[in-house]
Amino acid sequence: MLVPYESLVQLPSETFDNLIKEYLISQVEDGSFSGDGEHSMERAIVQCKAALKQGTLVVEYSEEEESIGIRRKEDIVVQDWQQD
């Protein structure tokens, strides 16, 4: 299930930022994001929020796995297509 952006902005800001930080840390691990310092993380959080607002990134909640995470929209579309 995709979580609408409007619901995300209603979360406490610390919760929303932590969700984004978790995503960004996963990007560091796979080489997609190089976070060098606190200011780059702050910039990345702002960019991630903008991508979520634009729909480039989406938040997916899985009831089955009881997990939530940020994904690229293309990855969700591919995953949904493969399940059909």
Biotite code that builds the C-alpha atoms (Angstrom):
import biotite.structure as struc

atoms = struc.array([
    struc.Atom([0.000, 0.000, 0.000], chain_id="A", res_id=1, res_name="MET", atom_name="CA", element="C"),
    struc.Atom([1.327, 3.434, -0.899], chain_id="A", res_id=2, res_name="LEU", atom_name="CA", element="C"),
    struc.Atom([1.137, 6.132, 1.761], chain_id="A", res_id=3, res_name="VAL", atom_name="CA", element="C"),
    struc.Atom([-0.072, 9.474, 0.346], chain_id="A", res_id=4, res_name="PRO", atom_name="CA", element="C"),
    struc.Atom([2.276, 12.443, 0.710], chain_id="A", res_id=5, res_name="TYR", atom_name="CA", element="C"),
    struc.Atom([-0.461, 14.360, 2.530], chain_id="A", res_id=6, res_name="GLU", atom_name="CA", element="C"),
    struc.Atom([-0.398, 11.717, 5.274], chain_id="A", res_id=7, res_name="SER", atom_name="CA", element="C"),
    struc.Atom([3.386, 11.896, 5.536], chain_id="A", res_id=8, res_name="LEU", atom_name="CA", element="C"),
    struc.Atom([3.443, 15.623, 6.215], chain_id="A", res_id=9, res_name="VAL", atom_name="CA", element="C"),
    struc.Atom([1.007, 15.085, 9.078], chain_id="A", res_id=10, res_name="GLN", atom_name="CA", element="C"),
    struc.Atom([3.536, 12.887, 10.874], chain_id="A", res_id=11, res_name="LEU", atom_name="CA", element="C"),
    struc.Atom([5.688, 14.443, 13.585], chain_id="A", res_id=12, res_name="PRO", atom_name="CA", element="C"),
    struc.Atom([8.654, 16.021, 11.758], chain_id="A", res_id=13, res_name="SER", atom_name="CA", element="C"),
    struc.Atom([11.135, 13.833, 13.652], chain_id="A", res_id=14, res_name="GLU", atom_name="CA", element="C"),
    struc.Atom([9.312, 10.673, 12.514], chain_id="A", res_id=15, res_name="THR", atom_name="CA", element="C"),
    struc.Atom([9.212, 11.856, 8.896], chain_id="A", res_id=16, res_name="PHE", atom_name="CA", element="C"),
    struc.Atom([12.907, 12.812, 8.985], chain_id="A", res_id=17, res_name="ASP", atom_name="CA", element="C"),
    struc.Atom([13.867, 9.446, 10.514], chain_id="A", res_id=18, res_name="ASN", atom_name="CA", element="C"),
    struc.Atom([12.038, 7.596, 7.746], chain_id="A", res_id=19, res_name="LEU", atom_name="CA", element="C"),
    struc.Atom([13.965, 9.645, 5.195], chain_id="A", res_id=20, res_name="ILE", atom_name="CA", element="C"),
    struc.Atom([17.294, 9.129, 7.004], chain_id="A", res_id=21, res_name="LYS", atom_name="CA", element="C"),
    struc.Atom([16.738, 5.362, 6.964], chain_id="A", res_id=22, res_name="GLU", atom_name="CA", element="C"),
    struc.Atom([16.221, 5.532, 3.206], chain_id="A", res_id=23, res_name="TYR", atom_name="CA", element="C"),
    struc.Atom([19.298, 7.716, 2.701], chain_id="A", res_id=24, res_name="LEU", atom_name="CA", element="C"),
    struc.Atom([21.475, 5.414, 4.796], chain_id="A", res_id=25, res_name="ILE", atom_name="CA", element="C"),
    struc.Atom([20.414, 2.494, 2.595], chain_id="A", res_id=26, res_name="SER", atom_name="CA", element="C"),
    struc.Atom([21.467, 4.590, -0.410], chain_id="A", res_id=27, res_name="GLN", atom_name="CA", element="C"),
    struc.Atom([24.916, 5.114, 1.138], chain_id="A", res_id=28, res_name="VAL", atom_name="CA", element="C"),
    struc.Atom([25.280, 1.369, 1.540], chain_id="A", res_id=29, res_name="GLU", atom_name="CA", element="C"),
    struc.Atom([24.535, 0.670, -2.122], chain_id="A", res_id=30, res_name="ASP", atom_name="CA", element="C"),
    struc.Atom([26.542, 3.651, -3.398], chain_id="A", res_id=31, res_name="GLY", atom_name="CA", element="C"),
    struc.Atom([23.622, 5.771, -4.642], chain_id="A", res_id=32, res_name="SER", atom_name="CA", element="C"),
    struc.Atom([24.216, 8.537, -2.098], chain_id="A", res_id=33, res_name="PHE", atom_name="CA", element="C"),
    struc.Atom([27.442, 9.727, -0.561], chain_id="A", res_id=34, res_name="SER", atom_name="CA", element="C"),
    struc.Atom([26.725, 11.509, 2.678], chain_id="A", res_id=35, res_name="GLY", atom_name="CA", element="C"),
    struc.Atom([29.752, 13.358, 3.911], chain_id="A", res_id=36, res_name="ASP", atom_name="CA", element="C"),
    struc.Atom([28.773, 15.426, 6.878], chain_id="A", res_id=37, res_name="GLY", atom_name="CA", element="C"),
    struc.Atom([25.704, 16.789, 8.593], chain_id="A", res_id=38, res_name="GLU", atom_name="CA", element="C"),
    struc.Atom([25.012, 19.500, 6.008], chain_id="A", res_id=39, res_name="HIS", atom_name="CA", element="C"),
    struc.Atom([24.914, 17.033, 3.136], chain_id="A", res_id=40, res_name="SER", atom_name="CA", element="C"),
    struc.Atom([22.404, 14.932, 5.097], chain_id="A", res_id=41, res_name="MET", atom_name="CA", element="C"),
    struc.Atom([20.241, 18.009, 5.691], chain_id="A", res_id=42, res_name="GLU", atom_name="CA", element="C"),
    struc.Atom([20.341, 18.843, 1.965], chain_id="A", res_id=43, res_name="ARG", atom_name="CA", element="C"),
    struc.Atom([19.539, 15.236, 1.097], chain_id="A", res_id=44, res_name="ALA", atom_name="CA", element="C"),
    struc.Atom([16.525, 15.257, 3.439], chain_id="A", res_id=45, res_name="ILE", atom_name="CA", element="C"),
    struc.Atom([15.183, 18.396, 1.739], chain_id="A", res_id=46, res_name="VAL", atom_name="CA", element="C"),
    struc.Atom([15.728, 16.830, -1.700], chain_id="A", res_id=47, res_name="GLN", atom_name="CA", element="C"),
    struc.Atom([14.066, 13.597, -0.592], chain_id="A", res_id=48, res_name="CYS", atom_name="CA", element="C"),
    struc.Atom([11.028, 15.482, 0.724], chain_id="A", res_id=49, res_name="LYS", atom_name="CA", element="C"),
    struc.Atom([10.761, 17.277, -2.631], chain_id="A", res_id=50, res_name="ALA", atom_name="CA", element="C"),
    struc.Atom([10.981, 13.950, -4.503], chain_id="A", res_id=51, res_name="ALA", atom_name="CA", element="C"),
    struc.Atom([8.258, 12.509, -2.263], chain_id="A", res_id=52, res_name="LEU", atom_name="CA", element="C"),
    struc.Atom([6.053, 15.535, -2.911], chain_id="A", res_id=53, res_name="LYS", atom_name="CA", element="C"),
    struc.Atom([6.604, 15.226, -6.681], chain_id="A", res_id=54, res_name="GLN", atom_name="CA", element="C"),
    struc.Atom([5.942, 11.482, -6.594], chain_id="A", res_id=55, res_name="GLY", atom_name="CA", element="C"),
    struc.Atom([9.386, 10.457, -7.832], chain_id="A", res_id=56, res_name="THR", atom_name="CA", element="C"),
    struc.Atom([9.805, 8.644, -4.524], chain_id="A", res_id=57, res_name="LEU", atom_name="CA", element="C"),
    struc.Atom([6.916, 6.977, -2.705], chain_id="A", res_id=58, res_name="VAL", atom_name="CA", element="C"),
    struc.Atom([6.399, 5.482, 0.738], chain_id="A", res_id=59, res_name="VAL", atom_name="CA", element="C"),
    struc.Atom([5.247, 1.901, 0.723], chain_id="A", res_id=60, res_name="GLU", atom_name="CA", element="C"),
    struc.Atom([3.729, 0.105, 3.692], chain_id="A", res_id=61, res_name="TYR", atom_name="CA", element="C"),
    struc.Atom([3.650, -3.685, 3.654], chain_id="A", res_id=62, res_name="SER", atom_name="CA", element="C"),
    struc.Atom([1.076, -5.253, 5.952], chain_id="A", res_id=63, res_name="GLU", atom_name="CA", element="C"),
    struc.Atom([2.501, -8.680, 5.206], chain_id="A", res_id=64, res_name="GLU", atom_name="CA", element="C"),
    struc.Atom([6.018, -7.721, 6.304], chain_id="A", res_id=65, res_name="GLU", atom_name="CA", element="C"),
    struc.Atom([4.862, -5.034, 8.757], chain_id="A", res_id=66, res_name="GLU", atom_name="CA", element="C"),
    struc.Atom([7.391, -2.647, 7.273], chain_id="A", res_id=67, res_name="SER", atom_name="CA", element="C"),
    struc.Atom([7.463, 0.810, 5.786], chain_id="A", res_id=68, res_name="ILE", atom_name="CA", element="C"),
    struc.Atom([10.031, 2.325, 3.484], chain_id="A", res_id=69, res_name="GLY", atom_name="CA", element="C"),
    struc.Atom([10.752, 4.804, 0.742], chain_id="A", res_id=70, res_name="ILE", atom_name="CA", element="C"),
    struc.Atom([11.050, 3.411, -2.757], chain_id="A", res_id=71, res_name="ARG", atom_name="CA", element="C"),
    struc.Atom([11.563, 4.815, -6.211], chain_id="A", res_id=72, res_name="ARG", atom_name="CA", element="C"),
    struc.Atom([8.257, 4.960, -8.063], chain_id="A", res_id=73, res_name="LYS", atom_name="CA", element="C"),
    struc.Atom([9.715, 2.907, -10.930], chain_id="A", res_id=74, res_name="GLU", atom_name="CA", element="C"),
    struc.Atom([10.570, 0.087, -8.539], chain_id="A", res_id=75, res_name="ASP", atom_name="CA", element="C"),
    struc.Atom([6.981, -0.082, -7.291], chain_id="A", res_id=76, res_name="ILE", atom_name="CA", element="C"),
    struc.Atom([5.536, -0.155, -10.812], chain_id="A", res_id=77, res_name="VAL", atom_name="CA", element="C"),
    struc.Atom([7.923, -2.955, -11.840], chain_id="A", res_id=78, res_name="VAL", atom_name="CA", element="C"),
    struc.Atom([7.120, -4.935, -8.706], chain_id="A", res_id=79, res_name="GLN", atom_name="CA", element="C"),
    struc.Atom([3.349, -4.558, -9.201], chain_id="A", res_id=80, res_name="ASP", atom_name="CA", element="C"),
    struc.Atom([3.661, -5.571, -12.858], chain_id="A", res_id=81, res_name="TRP", atom_name="CA", element="C"),
    struc.Atom([5.603, -8.722, -11.969], chain_id="A", res_id=82, res_name="GLN", atom_name="CA", element="C"),
    struc.Atom([2.924, -9.804, -9.496], chain_id="A", res_id=83, res_name="GLN", atom_name="CA", element="C"),
    struc.Atom([0.137, -9.721, -12.138], chain_id="A", res_id=84, res_name="ASP", atom_name="CA", element="C"),
])
